[in-house]
Amino acid sequence: MDLTTREMKTNRIAVGLDIGTTKIVALIGRHNEFGKIEIIGHGTAPSLGVQRGVVVNITQTIESIEKAVELAEQSAGLSIKSVAVGIAGQHIRSLQHSDYITREDAEEVIEDADLDRLTENVHKLAMMPGEEIIHVLPQEYKVDGQGDIKEPRGMYGGRLEASFHIVVGQLTSIKNIARCVKSANLDLHTVNLEPLASADAVLSQEEKEAGVVLVDIGGGTTDVAIFKDGIIRHTAVIPHGGNIITSDIKEGCSIIEKQAETLKVRFGSAWPGENKENEIVAIPGLRGREPKEISLKNLSRIIHARCTEIINAVFTEIKNYGYDQPSKKLIAGVVITGGGSQLKHIKQLVEYLTGLDTRVGYPNEHLASLEATNPLNSPIYATAVGLLMQGLNSRKAIDFVEIPEEDLATVDSLEPAEEAAWEAPVAVAHAMESHEDAEDFAPIADATDEADESAFDHLLDGPQEQHEEDLVEASVEDAPEEKQPIATSANQGNWFKKWADKFIDLIDE
């Protein structure tokens, strides 16, 4: 990687937004000069409107998103406008499908356009009522009957065939998440399946090649993703997570939920044999009542029973994949991550019930050096880090400019006509022309050349209806090809933004 390419890559940011059952996390990050991810801002807020990965209260979810994003903006000194969002929930299911296309000229090499046409065919599949395809993931290709081809580009052939792993979800659940994000004044950068995001954060390529099961134990759901030969083979979402363990402790010990969560985190164990009968913990009574004594042996029995149920459900998915077949062996075993992976002795219980080697997955492999005590190293943030990675690897990752502290206070006080000058494609408020160090902003400043400026000035003289039509032509057709996305966003006025938002909402409906 040359210096110029490396500088361009480090001048791009993305935002990962993990909308979980127990918490909502917003991470802002970029690649450093060594290719590692540098977290420049993060925020966490309690998730009050989500149950088992599904939005059940729009208002509370919007407030939680806004809180997490606000904290991330404050720690980074940036204004967030677009996020990469994860989706999970018990409505997620996966299926296998094979499809093919016939090429008109077999003497021409296979190109991206052929692969795109094959993928588009799969997107046209009829799903059950209310379902929508989230991901179409190619696994293996065949060219004129020759199979086991991972990369068909550049090959000759008349018939192109592929097997696909398709992830499907309920349309209403996807729309509810999209509505919450848009209502929080954010744009959807990408929507990704959370097990795939977690896998990117904690799995190595060698593990994916050898065969591995990722188990992300969250608050409301447990996500499962199986890889073999570097390809995703199976995904599933189990509608149980850490919250149901807390609920069991609450009922079994007749205590309130907050106390049950504290007991689980501080004294809980998934292996009852580790606790002796005389180990007792006392918790405060309510409103002057006597303290309540809880046996740690009974506590671990309650946790063990529910953990066994969750792991057996995971093992059922592993057996459905067919791991006992020689060609589907999972040499790398199981990697557990998420908040539930921090439960004491959960690793040993997974090994005992599945018979597979198990380790706990941490997202710190892809992160720039952080202190050992930094909470972002925890498996709790695996999904958020994975979403951030997918956002950075997307073509939509954006260039950014940091906001000077003295300018942060002025952003909110701008007049509507001035506000457009502060908006970048996703990212960051900035006032280019009035900044003393305008040369430092060359990558963004060059996006609007003289042709764009004259065309944009011309638009200000005509009717609004003509403005909208001419603006699209001026910013997309006249701008240099590599600068089109930035020129389009930088030139749009408030009235056009409102019109575009209404148009997008109309399409969504």
KEKENU-676716 format. One record per residue (C-alpha): residue in three letters; chain; x, y, z. Coordinates in Angstrom, 2 decimals, always signed. Example, Ala and Ser with C-alpha at 12.3 -4.5 7.8 and 13.67 -1.06 7.14 Angstrom:
resn  chain  u  v  w
ALA  A  +12.30  -4.50  +7.80 .
SER  A  +13.67  -1.06  +7.14 .
***
This chain:
resn  chain  u  v  w
MET  A  +0.00  +0.00  +0.00 .
ASP  A  +1.58  +3.31  -1.05 .
LEU  A  +1.62  +6.38  +1.15 .
THR  A  -1.17  +8.17  -0.71 .
THR  A  -3.53  +5.20  -0.49 .
ARG  A  -2.72  +4.76  +3.19 .
GLU  A  -3.42  +8.43  +3.91 .
MET  A  -6.74  +8.24  +2.07 .
LYS  A  -7.70  +5.17  +4.05 .
THR  A  -6.86  +6.80  +7.38 .
ASN  A  -8.94  +9.82  +6.39 .
ARG  A  -12.16  +7.80  +6.34 .
ILE  A  -14.50  +7.04  +9.20 .
ALA  A  -17.54  +4.89  +9.82 .
VAL  A  -20.01  +4.42  +12.65 .
GLY  A  -21.20  +1.08  +13.99 .
LEU  A  -24.53  +1.10  +15.84 .
ASP  A  -25.38  -2.05  +17.80 .
ILE  A  -29.06  -1.97  +18.81 .
GLY  A  -29.11  -4.70  +21.42 .
THR  A  -31.62  -5.92  +23.96 .
THR  A  -29.73  -4.63  +27.00 .
LYS  A  -27.66  -1.78  +25.56 .
ILE  A  -27.18  +0.37  +22.47 .
VAL  A  -23.58  +1.04  +21.46 .
ALA  A  -22.28  +3.60  +18.96 .
LEU  A  -18.63  +3.32  +17.89 .
ILE  A  -16.86  +5.84  +15.65 .
GLY  A  -13.60  +4.64  +14.14 .
ARG  A  -11.08  +4.75  +11.34 .
HIS  A  -8.08  +2.78  +10.10 .
ASN  A  -4.71  +3.91  +11.38 .
GLU  A  -1.51  +3.83  +9.32 .
PHE  A  -0.97  +0.16  +10.24 .
GLY  A  -4.41  -0.98  +9.09 .
LYS  A  -5.75  -1.42  +12.62 .
ILE  A  -9.03  +0.17  +13.72 .
GLU  A  -8.68  +3.23  +15.90 .
ILE  A  -11.75  +4.00  +18.03 .
ILE  A  -12.09  +7.78  +18.14 .
GLY  A  -15.45  +7.93  +19.89 .
HIS  A  -17.91  +5.63  +21.63 .
GLY  A  -21.17  +5.90  +23.52 .
THR  A  -23.35  +3.41  +25.37 .
ALA  A  -26.94  +3.79  +26.56 .
PRO  A  -29.42  +1.35  +28.17 .
SER  A  -31.73  -0.22  +25.62 .
LEU  A  -35.28  +0.32  +26.87 .
GLY  A  -37.42  -0.47  +23.82 .
VAL  A  -35.96  -3.74  +22.49 .
GLN  A  -36.86  -7.30  +23.47 .
ARG  A  -35.06  -10.34  +22.05 .
GLY  A  -33.54  -8.23  +19.32 .
VAL  A  -36.89  -6.82  +18.15 .
VAL  A  -38.07  -3.22  +18.62 .
VAL  A  -41.20  -3.17  +20.80 .
ASN  A  -41.22  +0.52  +21.76 .
ILE  A  -40.28  +2.99  +19.01 .
THR  A  -40.08  +6.08  +21.25 .
GLN  A  -37.83  +4.53  +23.88 .
THR  A  -35.55  +3.00  +21.24 .
ILE  A  -35.15  +6.37  +19.49 .
GLU  A  -34.25  +8.03  +22.80 .
SER  A  -31.67  +5.33  +23.57 .
ILE  A  -30.11  +5.66  +20.10 .
GLU  A  -29.94  +9.44  +20.44 .
LYS  A  -28.27  +9.12  +23.85 .
ALA  A  -25.62  +6.66  +22.64 .
VAL  A  -24.90  +8.71  +19.52 .
GLU  A  -24.69  +11.94  +21.53 .
LEU  A  -22.08  +10.42  +23.86 .
ALA  A  -20.08  +9.10  +20.87 .
GLU  A  -20.19  +12.53  +19.20 .
GLN  A  -18.98  +14.24  +22.34 .
SER  A  -16.04  +11.87  +22.81 .
ALA  A  -15.01  +12.09  +19.13 .
GLY  A  -15.71  +15.75  +18.43 .
LEU  A  -17.60  +14.74  +15.27 .
SER  A  -21.17  +15.05  +14.08 .
ILE  A  -22.66  +11.66  +13.13 .
LYS  A  -25.03  +11.52  +10.18 .
SER  A  -24.90  +7.87  +9.03 .
VAL  A  -24.49  +4.50  +10.75 .
ALA  A  -23.95  +0.82  +9.98 .
VAL  A  -26.70  -1.01  +11.86 .
GLY  A  -26.95  -4.65  +12.93 .
ILE  A  -30.10  -6.73  +12.86 .
ALA  A  -30.94  -9.89  +14.81 .
GLY  A  -33.98  -11.38  +16.51 .
GLN  A  -35.91  -14.62  +16.53 .
HIS  A  -37.51  -13.74  +13.18 .
ILE  A  -34.17  -14.32  +11.39 .
ARG  A  -33.85  -17.55  +9.44 .
SER  A  -31.50  -18.86  +6.77 .
LEU  A  -31.81  -21.19  +3.79 .
GLN  A  -29.70  -22.67  +0.99 .
HIS  A  -30.47  -22.05  -2.68 .
SER  A  -28.84  -22.73  -6.04 .
ASP  A  -29.35  -20.63  -9.16 .
TYR  A  -27.76  -20.11  -12.57 .
ILE  A  -27.62  -17.79  -15.57 .
THR  A  -26.83  -18.46  -19.23 .
ARG  A  -24.35  -16.05  -20.77 .
GLU  A  -24.91  -14.83  -24.31 .
ASP  A  -21.25  -14.99  -25.30 .
ALA  A  -19.27  -17.84  -23.81 .
GLU  A  -16.11  -16.48  -25.46 .
GLU  A  -16.17  -13.42  -23.18 .
VAL  A  -14.67  -13.77  -19.71 .
ILE  A  -16.93  -13.73  -16.66 .
GLU  A  -17.07  -10.27  -15.07 .
ASP  A  -18.68  -8.57  -12.08 .
ALA  A  -21.78  -7.81  -14.15 .
ASP  A  -22.41  -11.56  -14.56 .
LEU  A  -22.07  -12.20  -10.84 .
ASP  A  -24.37  -9.27  -10.08 .
ARG  A  -26.99  -10.62  -12.50 .
LEU  A  -26.84  -14.02  -10.81 .
THR  A  -27.24  -12.43  -7.38 .
GLU  A  -30.17  -10.33  -8.61 .
ASN  A  -31.93  -13.53  -9.68 .
VAL  A  -31.73  -14.79  -6.10 .
HIS  A  -33.13  -11.52  -4.74 .
LYS  A  -36.24  -12.13  -6.86 .
LEU  A  -37.08  -15.33  -4.98 .
ALA  A  -40.58  -15.42  -3.50 .
MET  A  -40.41  -15.41  +0.28 .
MET  A  -43.12  -16.10  +2.85 .
PRO  A  -45.56  -13.22  +3.39 .
GLY  A  -43.98  -10.41  +5.39 .
GLU  A  -40.39  -11.61  +4.88 .
GLU  A  -37.51  -9.90  +3.12 .
ILE  A  -34.08  -11.09  +2.01 .
ILE  A  -31.33  -9.43  +4.09 .
HIS  A  -28.20  -11.12  +2.74 .
VAL  A  -27.42  -13.23  -0.33 .
LEU  A  -24.03  -14.83  +0.33 .
PRO  A  -22.46  -16.85  -2.53 .
GLN  A  -20.69  -19.99  -1.41 .
GLU  A  -19.34  -21.92  -4.40 .
TYR  A  -19.62  -21.48  -8.17 .
LYS  A  -19.87  -23.80  -11.15 .
VAL  A  -18.83  -22.83  -14.68 .
ASP  A  -20.16  -25.12  -17.41 .
GLY  A  -20.57  -27.90  -14.88 .
GLN  A  -17.12  -27.58  -13.33 .
GLY  A  -17.62  -27.18  -9.60 .
ASP  A  -15.70  -26.09  -6.48 .
ILE  A  -14.83  -22.70  -7.99 .
LYS  A  -14.47  -19.89  -5.46 .
GLU  A  -13.50  -17.12  -7.89 .
PRO  A  -15.06  -17.37  -11.38 .
ARG  A  -14.01  -13.89  -12.54 .
GLY  A  -11.80  -14.02  -15.63 .
MET  A  -12.91  -17.53  -16.64 .
TYR  A  -14.67  -18.48  -19.88 .
GLY  A  -18.05  -20.20  -19.83 .
GLY  A  -21.64  -20.10  -21.02 .
ARG  A  -23.43  -21.32  -17.88 .
LEU  A  -22.64  -19.74  -14.50 .
GLU  A  -24.13  -21.47  -11.46 .
ALA  A  -23.74  -20.87  -7.73 .
SER  A  -25.00  -22.06  -4.37 .
PHE  A  -26.12  -19.31  -2.00 .
HIS  A  -26.68  -18.89  +1.71 .
ILE  A  -29.71  -16.63  +2.08 .
VAL  A  -30.59  -14.78  +5.29 .
VAL  A  -34.25  -13.79  +5.64 .
GLY  A  -36.00  -11.57  +8.20 .
GLN  A  -39.40  -10.09  +8.94 .
LEU  A  -39.99  -6.93  +6.90 .
THR  A  -41.79  -5.16  +9.75 .
SER  A  -38.87  -5.70  +12.16 .
ILE  A  -36.40  -4.34  +9.61 .
LYS  A  -38.61  -1.32  +8.93 .
ASN  A  -39.01  -0.60  +12.64 .
ILE  A  -35.22  -0.49  +13.09 .
ALA  A  -34.90  +1.74  +10.02 .
ARG  A  -37.58  +4.06  +11.35 .
CYS  A  -35.86  +4.37  +14.74 .
VAL  A  -32.55  +5.22  +13.08 .
LYS  A  -34.11  +7.80  +10.74 .
SER  A  -36.16  +9.32  +13.56 .
ALA  A  -32.88  +9.83  +15.44 .
ASN  A  -31.78  +12.03  +12.48 .
LEU  A  -29.41  +9.39  +11.12 .
ASP  A  -29.08  +7.74  +7.72 .
LEU  A  -28.77  +3.98  +7.26 .
HIS  A  -25.29  +3.33  +5.93 .
THR  A  -25.74  -0.46  +5.77 .
VAL  A  -27.86  -3.12  +7.49 .
ASN  A  -25.92  -6.23  +8.49 .
LEU  A  -26.71  -9.50  +10.21 .
GLU  A  -25.22  -9.30  +13.69 .
PRO  A  -23.69  -12.83  +13.76 .
LEU  A  -21.71  -11.95  +10.62 .
ALA  A  -20.53  -8.69  +12.20 .
SER  A  -19.44  -10.48  +15.39 .
ALA  A  -17.62  -13.08  +13.30 .
ASP  A  -15.61  -10.37  +11.54 .
ALA  A  -14.56  -8.97  +14.91 .
VAL  A  -13.45  -12.14  +16.74 .
LEU  A  -12.66  -14.87  +14.18 .
SER  A  -9.43  -15.29  +12.24 .
GLN  A  -9.36  -16.35  +8.61 .
GLU  A  -7.58  -19.56  +9.62 .
GLU  A  -10.48  -20.49  +11.90 .
LYS  A  -13.00  -19.82  +9.14 .
GLU  A  -11.00  -22.06  +6.81 .
ALA  A  -10.68  -24.88  +9.35 .
GLY  A  -14.34  -24.80  +10.38 .
VAL  A  -15.67  -22.90  +13.38 .
VAL  A  -18.91  -22.09  +15.20 .
LEU  A  -19.41  -18.55  +16.45 .
VAL  A  -21.83  -18.29  +19.39 .
ASP  A  -22.68  -14.70  +20.36 .
ILE  A  -24.60  -14.82  +23.67 .
GLY  A  -26.35  -11.46  +23.95 .
GLY  A  -28.95  -10.13  +26.32 .
GLY  A  -32.05  -11.21  +24.40 .
THR  A  -30.80  -13.65  +21.76 .
THR  A  -27.96  -16.06  +21.05 .
ASP  A  -26.62  -15.75  +17.50 .
VAL  A  -24.97  -18.69  +15.74 .
ALA  A  -22.80  -18.59  +12.62 .
ILE  A  -20.91  -21.59  +11.18 .
PHE  A  -17.96  -21.17  +8.80 .
LYS  A  -16.09  -23.77  +6.77 .
ASP  A  -13.49  -23.34  +4.01 .
GLY  A  -13.68  -19.59  +4.61 .
ILE  A  -17.38  -19.49  +3.67 .
ILE  A  -20.48  -18.91  +5.80 .
ARG  A  -22.40  -22.19  +5.89 .
HIS  A  -25.17  -21.77  +8.44 .
THR  A  -26.73  -18.99  +10.54 .
ALA  A  -29.40  -19.06  +13.24 .
VAL  A  -30.78  -16.87  +16.01 .
ILE  A  -31.92  -18.53  +19.25 .
PRO  A  -34.50  -16.44  +21.16 .
HIS  A  -32.78  -16.80  +24.55 .
GLY  A  -29.88  -14.92  +26.08 .
GLY  A  -28.50  -13.52  +29.30 .
ASN  A  -31.73  -11.75  +30.25 .
ILE  A  -33.66  -15.00  +30.61 .
ILE  A  -30.98  -16.27  +33.02 .
THR  A  -31.47  -13.11  +35.08 .
SER  A  -35.23  -13.67  +35.00 .
ASP  A  -34.79  -17.25  +36.26 .
ILE  A  -32.64  -16.02  +39.17 .
LYS  A  -35.23  -13.37  +39.97 .
GLU  A  -38.04  -15.94  +40.16 .
GLY  A  -36.02  -18.71  +41.78 .
CYS  A  -34.59  -16.54  +44.56 .
SER  A  -37.61  -14.23  +44.95 .
ILE  A  -35.59  -11.05  +44.51 .
ILE  A  -35.83  -7.98  +42.26 .
GLU  A  -34.28  -7.92  +38.79 .
LYS  A  -31.44  -5.54  +39.65 .
GLN  A  -30.31  -7.80  +42.47 .
ALA  A  -30.60  -10.86  +40.23 .
GLU  A  -28.35  -9.25  +37.60 .
THR  A  -25.77  -8.33  +40.23 .
LEU  A  -25.79  -11.87  +41.63 .
LYS  A  -25.32  -13.34  +38.15 .
VAL  A  -22.40  -11.09  +37.26 .
ARG  A  -20.52  -11.19  +40.59 .
PHE  A  -21.22  -14.67  +41.96 .
GLY  A  -22.86  -16.64  +39.14 .
SER  A  -21.39  -19.83  +37.69 .
ALA  A  -22.57  -22.18  +34.96 .
TRP  A  -21.01  -25.16  +36.78 .
PRO  A  -22.73  -26.07  +40.11 .
GLY  A  -19.93  -28.36  +41.25 .
GLU  A  -17.68  -25.37  +41.86 .
ASN  A  -19.75  -24.08  +44.78 .
LYS  A  -20.03  -25.60  +48.24 .
GLU  A  -23.30  -25.97  +50.12 .
ASN  A  -22.27  -23.55  +52.87 .
GLU  A  -21.37  -20.66  +50.54 .
ILE  A  -23.94  -17.96  +51.23 .
VAL  A  -24.32  -14.39  +50.02 .
ALA  A  -26.60  -11.87  +51.75 .
ILE  A  -28.44  -9.19  +49.80 .
PRO  A  -30.16  -6.14  +51.32 .
GLY  A  -33.85  -6.43  +52.13 .
LEU  A  -36.48  -4.07  +50.74 .
ARG  A  -37.62  -1.05  +52.79 .
GLY  A  -36.16  -2.05  +56.15 .
ARG  A  -36.74  -5.79  +55.77 .
GLU  A  -34.16  -8.32  +56.91 .
PRO  A  -31.32  -9.15  +54.48 .
LYS  A  -31.99  -12.19  +52.27 .
GLU  A  -29.50  -15.05  +52.22 .
ILE  A  -28.89  -16.80  +48.88 .
SER  A  -27.04  -20.10  +48.53 .
LEU  A  -24.44  -19.88  +45.76 .
LYS  A  -25.00  -23.59  +45.11 .
ASN  A  -28.67  -22.96  +44.32 .
LEU  A  -27.74  -19.89  +42.29 .
SER  A  -25.38  -21.87  +40.08 .
ARG  A  -27.98  -24.63  +39.65 .
ILE  A  -30.48  -22.09  +38.31 .
ILE  A  -27.88  -20.65  +35.92 .
HIS  A  -26.67  -24.10  +34.86 .
ALA  A  -30.17  -25.25  +33.90 .
ARG  A  -30.84  -22.29  +31.61 .
CYS  A  -27.32  -22.26  +30.12 .
THR  A  -27.67  -25.95  +29.33 .
GLU  A  -30.92  -25.24  +27.46 .
ILE  A  -29.29  -22.45  +25.41 .
ILE  A  -26.17  -24.48  +24.57 .
ASN  A  -28.25  -27.53  +23.61 .
ALA  A  -30.20  -25.31  +21.20 .
VAL  A  -26.87  -24.17  +19.73 .
PHE  A  -25.74  -27.79  +19.46 .
THR  A  -28.94  -28.62  +17.59 .
GLU  A  -28.02  -26.00  +14.98 .
ILE  A  -24.52  -27.50  +14.75 .
LYS  A  -26.03  -30.95  +14.16 .
ASN  A  -28.42  -29.53  +11.56 .
TYR  A  -25.36  -28.27  +9.70 .
GLY  A  -24.00  -31.84  +9.68 .
TYR  A  -20.73  -31.35  +11.53 .
ASP  A  -20.22  -35.11  +11.90 .
GLN  A  -19.63  -35.52  +8.15 .
PRO  A  -15.92  -35.72  +7.20 .
SER  A  -16.20  -32.79  +4.78 .
LYS  A  -17.93  -30.61  +7.39 .
LYS  A  -15.68  -31.15  +10.40 .
LEU  A  -15.29  -28.12  +12.64 .
ILE  A  -11.60  -28.30  +13.46 .
ALA  A  -11.47  -24.90  +15.17 .
GLY  A  -14.37  -25.80  +17.46 .
VAL  A  -16.50  -23.10  +19.08 .
VAL  A  -15.81  -19.42  +19.76 .
ILE  A  -18.16  -17.78  +22.26 .
THR  A  -18.48  -14.01  +22.55 .
GLY  A  -20.98  -11.39  +23.70 .
GLY  A  -21.86  -10.47  +27.28 .
GLY  A  -22.94  -14.03  +28.13 .
SER  A  -19.46  -15.37  +27.36 .
GLN  A  -18.17  -13.65  +30.52 .
LEU  A  -20.26  -15.89  +32.78 .
LYS  A  -17.99  -17.99  +34.96 .
HIS  A  -17.33  -21.54  +33.68 .
ILE  A  -19.51  -21.07  +30.56 .
LYS  A  -16.55  -22.12  +28.39 .
GLN  A  -16.20  -25.43  +30.25 .
LEU  A  -19.95  -26.09  +29.97 .
VAL  A  -19.90  -25.52  +26.19 .
GLU  A  -16.97  -27.94  +25.82 .
TYR  A  -18.73  -30.55  +27.98 .
LEU  A  -22.06  -30.40  +26.09 .
THR  A  -20.72  -30.14  +22.53 .
GLY  A  -17.44  -32.05  +22.74 .
LEU  A  -15.76  -29.25  +20.74 .
ASP  A  -12.76  -27.13  +21.72 .
THR  A  -13.96  -23.72  +22.93 .
ARG  A  -12.42  -20.32  +23.47 .
VAL  A  -13.74  -16.84  +24.32 .
GLY  A  -13.56  -14.36  +21.43 .
TYR  A  -12.28  -10.83  +22.04 .
PRO  A  -12.43  -8.04  +19.42 .
ASN  A  -9.03  -6.57  +20.38 .
GLU  A  -7.19  -8.36  +17.54 .
HIS  A  -8.43  -5.79  +15.02 .
LEU  A  -8.23  -2.76  +17.29 .
ALA  A  -5.30  -0.40  +17.66 .
SER  A  -3.46  -0.88  +20.93 .
LEU  A  -5.70  -0.19  +23.90 .
GLU  A  -5.04  -0.51  +27.60 .
ALA  A  -5.84  -3.93  +29.01 .
THR  A  -8.48  -2.38  +31.24 .
ASN  A  -10.21  -0.59  +28.35 .
PRO  A  -13.84  -1.83  +28.24 .
LEU  A  -13.80  -1.87  +24.41 .
ASN  A  -11.59  -4.97  +24.60 .
SER  A  -14.52  -6.86  +26.15 .
PRO  A  -16.59  -9.43  +24.21 .
ILE  A  -19.59  -7.23  +25.03 .
TYR  A  -18.52  -4.90  +22.20 .
ALA  A  -17.78  -7.61  +19.61 .
THR  A  -20.88  -6.89  +17.51 .
ALA  A  -20.35  -3.11  +17.57 .
VAL  A  -16.71  -3.51  +16.50 .
GLY  A  -17.78  -5.88  +13.70 .
LEU  A  -20.37  -3.39  +12.44 .
LEU  A  -17.71  -0.67  +12.49 .
MET  A  -15.36  -2.90  +10.48 .
GLN  A  -18.05  -3.57  +7.88 .
GLY  A  -18.79  +0.12  +7.66 .
LEU  A  -15.11  +0.94  +7.10 .
ASN  A  -14.74  -1.76  +4.45 .
SER  A  -17.81  -0.52  +2.61 .
ARG  A  -17.42  +1.79  -0.34 .
LYS  A  -19.65  +4.23  +1.51 .
ALA  A  -17.10  +5.01  +4.23 .
ILE  A  -16.59  +8.74  +4.12 .
ASP  A  -13.84  +11.31  +4.35 .
PHE  A  -14.05  +13.52  +7.40 .
VAL  A  -12.78  +16.67  +9.03 .
GLU  A  -12.53  +17.13  +12.77 .
ILE  A  -14.53  +20.02  +14.20 .
PRO  A  -12.44  +22.56  +16.11 .
GLU  A  -13.70  +22.94  +19.68 .
GLU  A  -14.41  +26.64  +19.18 .
ASP  A  -16.62  +25.76  +16.17 .
LEU  A  -18.64  +23.04  +17.92 .
ALA  A  -20.67  +25.64  +19.81 .
THR  A  -21.51  +27.52  +16.60 .
VAL  A  -22.97  +24.62  +14.64 .
ASP  A  -26.34  +24.67  +16.37 .
SER  A  -26.67  +28.45  +16.00 .
LEU  A  -26.27  +28.59  +12.20 .
GLU  A  -28.98  +29.99  +10.00 .
PRO  A  -30.68  +27.43  +7.73 .
ALA  A  -28.96  +28.86  +4.65 .
GLU  A  -25.55  +28.49  +6.31 .
GLU  A  -26.23  +25.04  +7.77 .
ALA  A  -25.79  +23.24  +4.43 .
ALA  A  -22.18  +24.39  +4.27 .
TRP  A  -21.49  +22.50  +7.50 .
GLU  A  -22.85  +19.15  +6.31 .
ALA  A  -20.55  +16.51  +4.85 .
PRO  A  -21.80  +13.28  +3.21 .
VAL  A  -22.24  +11.34  +6.44 .
ALA  A  -19.96  +12.79  +8.78 .
VAL  A  -18.92  +15.95  +9.87 .
ALA  A  -19.89  +19.53  +10.18 .
HIS  A  -17.33  +21.85  +8.66 .
ALA  A  -17.08  +25.35  +7.21 .
MET  A  -14.60  +24.99  +4.38 .
GLU  A  -14.35  +28.40  +2.83 .
SER  A  -14.10  +30.39  +6.06 .
HIS  A  -11.48  +28.15  +7.70 .
GLU  A  -8.01  +29.64  +7.95 .
ASP  A  -6.34  +26.34  +7.06 .
ALA  A  -8.45  +25.60  +4.00 .
GLU  A  -5.54  +23.84  +2.33 .
ASP  A  -5.74  +21.08  +4.94 .
PHE  A  -9.19  +20.17  +3.61 .
ALA  A  -8.07  +19.63  +0.00 .
PRO  A  -9.62  +16.13  -0.41 .
ILE  A  -13.08  +17.56  +0.27 .
ALA  A  -12.58  +21.07  -1.09 .
ASP  A  -11.56  +19.78  -4.52 .
ALA  A  -14.83  +17.89  -4.80 .
THR  A  -16.55  +21.06  -6.00 .
ASP  A  -14.72  +22.40  -9.05 .
GLU  A  -15.50  +25.53  -11.07 .
ALA  A  -18.01  +23.71  -13.28 .
ASP  A  -19.95  +22.56  -10.22 .
GLU  A  -19.93  +26.04  -8.67 .
SER  A  -21.19  +27.77  -11.81 .
ALA  A  -23.84  +25.14  -12.34 .
PHE  A  -24.96  +25.40  -8.72 .
ASP  A  -25.11  +29.23  -8.91 .
HIS  A  -27.26  +28.93  -12.01 .
LEU  A  -29.75  +26.78  -10.12 .
LEU  A  -30.43  +29.54  -7.63 .
ASP  A  -32.07  +31.67  -10.32 .
GLY  A  -34.75  +29.31  -11.65 .
PRO  A  -37.96  +27.74  -10.28 .
GLN  A  -37.60  +25.23  -7.45 .
GLU  A  -38.89  +22.35  -9.57 .
GLN  A  -36.15  +23.02  -12.12 .
HIS  A  -33.63  +23.40  -9.30 .
GLU  A  -34.14  +19.81  -8.22 .
GLU  A  -33.75  +18.37  -11.70 .
ASP  A  -30.75  +20.51  -12.66 .
LEU  A  -29.04  +19.96  -9.34 .
VAL  A  -28.92  +16.21  -9.83 .
GLU  A  -27.55  +16.62  -13.35 .
ALA  A  -24.98  +19.24  -12.34 .
SER  A  -23.69  +17.37  -9.31 .
VAL  A  -23.64  +13.88  -10.81 .
GLU  A  -22.88  +14.32  -14.50 .
ASP  A  -20.62  +17.37  -14.47 .
ALA  A  -18.54  +16.42  -11.44 .
PRO  A  -15.38  +14.33  -11.87 .
GLU  A  -16.26  +10.66  -11.60 .
GLU  A  -14.18  +9.92  -8.51 .
LYS  A  -15.64  +12.94  -6.70 .
GLN  A  -19.31  +12.60  -7.51 .
PRO  A  -20.64  +11.42  -4.14 .
ILE  A  -18.96  +14.24  -2.22 .
ALA  A  -19.91  +16.91  -4.77 .
THR  A  -23.53  +15.82  -4.69 .
SER  A  -23.79  +16.00  -0.90 .
ALA  A  -21.81  +19.20  -0.52 .
ASN  A  -23.94  +21.11  -3.04 .
GLN  A  -27.40  +20.26  -1.83 .
GLY  A  -29.47  +22.95  -0.10 .
ASN  A  -31.89  +22.50  +2.75 .
TRP  A  -34.93  +22.56  +0.46 .
PHE  A  -33.45  +19.83  -1.69 .
LYS  A  -32.56  +17.76  +1.38 .
LYS  A  -36.15  +17.97  +2.60 .
TRP  A  -37.43  +16.98  -0.83 .
ALA  A  -35.02  +14.06  -1.01 .
ASP  A  -36.02  +12.87  +2.46 .
LYS  A  -39.69  +12.93  +1.47 .
PHE  A  -38.89  +11.04  -1.70 .
ILE  A  -36.98  +8.35  +0.25 .
ASP  A  -39.85  +8.04  +2.72 .
LEU  A  -42.26  +7.61  -0.21 .
ILE  A  -40.13  +4.82  -1.64 .
ASP  A  -39.90  +3.14  +1.77 .
GLU  A  -43.69  +3.16  +2.07 .
***
